[in-house]
């Protein structure tokens, strides 16, 4: 009962967060700002999937959450390494 009331509010907040992250990725003054916005956007997308899983009462997409979390972390680590050294490997 309470999930049907709270889930749309959570999704709205996550959509606003995603829009702000996309704005920072596009307009960001520097590459570090864009990297942080990318990391935050991947976290927001994972949050959206989790909220949808709880709202739909399904554990079907939790595997996708693990994969997206791993890809987001590896992407953020690669961007940070590139920004500090100028190369990834």
For each residue, the residues with C-beta under 8 A, 3 or more apart:
1: 4 5
2: 5 6
3: 6 7 54 55
4: 1 7 8 55
5: 1 2 8 9
6: 2 3 9 10
7: 3 4 10 11 51 54 55
8: 4 5 11 12
9: 5 6 12 13
10: 6 7 13 14 47 51
11: 7 8 14 15 48 51 52
12: 8 9 15 16
13: 9 10 16 17
14: 10 11 17 18 44 47 48 51
15: 11 12 18 19 48
16: 12 13 19 20
17: 13 14 20 21 40 44
18: 14 15 21 22 41 44 45 48
19: 15 16 22 23
20: 16 17 23 24
21: 17 18 24 25 37 38 40 41 44
22: 18 19 25 26 37 41
23: 19 20 26 27
24: 20 21 27 28 33 34 36 37
25: 21 22 28 34 37 38 41
26: 22 23
27: 23 24
28: 24 25 31 33 34 37
29: 33
30: 33 34
31: 28 34 35 79 83
32: 35 36 83
33: 24 28 29 30 36 37
34: 24 25 28 30 31 37 38
35: 31 32 38 39 76 79 80 83
36: 24 32 33 39 40
37: 21 22 24 25 28 33 34 40 41
38: 21 25 34 35 41 42 75 76 79
39: 35 36 42 43 72 75 76
40: 17 21 36 37 43 44
41: 18 21 22 25 37 38 44 45
42: 38 39 45 46 68 69 71 72 75 76
43: 39 40 46 47 72
44: 14 17 18 21 40 41 47 48
45: 18 41 42 48 49 68
46: 42 43 49 50 65 68 69 72
47: 10 14 43 44 50 51
48: 11 14 15 18 44 45 51 52
49: 45 46 52 53 61 64 65 68
50: 46 47 53 54 62 65
51: 7 10 11 14 47 48 54 55
52: 11 48 49 55 56 61
53: 49 50 56 58 59 60 61 62 65
54: 3 7 50 51 57
55: 3 4 7 51 52
56: 52 53
57: 54
58: 53 61
59: 53 62
60: 53 63
61: 49 52 53 58 64 65
62: 50 53 59 65 66
63: 60 66 67
64: 49 61 67 68
65: 46 49 50 53 61 62 68 69
66: 62 63 69 70
67: 63 64 70 71
68: 42 45 46 49 64 65 71 72
69: 42 46 65 66 72 73
70: 66 67 73 74
71: 42 67 68 74 75
72: 39 42 43 46 68 69 75 76
73: 69 70 76 77
74: 70 71 77 78
75: 38 39 42 71 72 78 79
76: 35 38 39 42 72 73 79 80
77: 73 74 80 81
78: 74 75 81 82 88
79: 31 35 38 75 76 82 83
80: 35 76 77 83 84
81: 77 78 84 85 87 88
82: 78 79 85 86 87 88
83: 31 32 35 79 80
84: 80 81
85: 81 82 88
86: 82
87: 81 82
88: 78 81 82 85
89:
